[in-house]
C-alpha cells in the first residue's frame, strides 16, 4: 500500500463513525463514500460497524461473530505503530 493510500485510509477511519451516523458535511460524506467503494479494507470496516449498529438498534443480543472479530482486529490495528 502506498503512503497516499495509507493516508486516505487513515482519514477515512477517523471520519467513518461520524459518516455512518450522518454527522459529516457533504464534502466529507462524498470523500468517505468514494473511498469505501474503492478500498476493500475500509469497506469491510464500514460493514462491520453497520452490522453492530443494526444489532444494537434492534435490541438483539446476537452479534455476528465475524463482524465482532473484524471490529476487534480493527481496534488492535489502531494500537499498532504506523510502520508495523
Residue pairs with C-beta under 8 A, 6 or more apart in sequence:
1 9
5 39
6 82
8 35
8 39
9 35
9 39
9 41
9 42
11 31
12 31
12 32
12 35
12 36
12 39
12 42
13 42
13 45
13 78
15 24
15 28
15 31
15 32
16 32
16 42
16 45
16 46
16 49
17 49
18 24
19 28
19 29
19 32
19 33
20 46
20 49
20 50
20 53
24 32
35 42
36 42
36 43
36 46
37 43
44 70
45 70
45 74
47 67
48 67
48 70
48 71
48 74
49 71
51 63
51 64
51 67
52 63
52 67
52 68
52 71
55 62
55 63
55 64
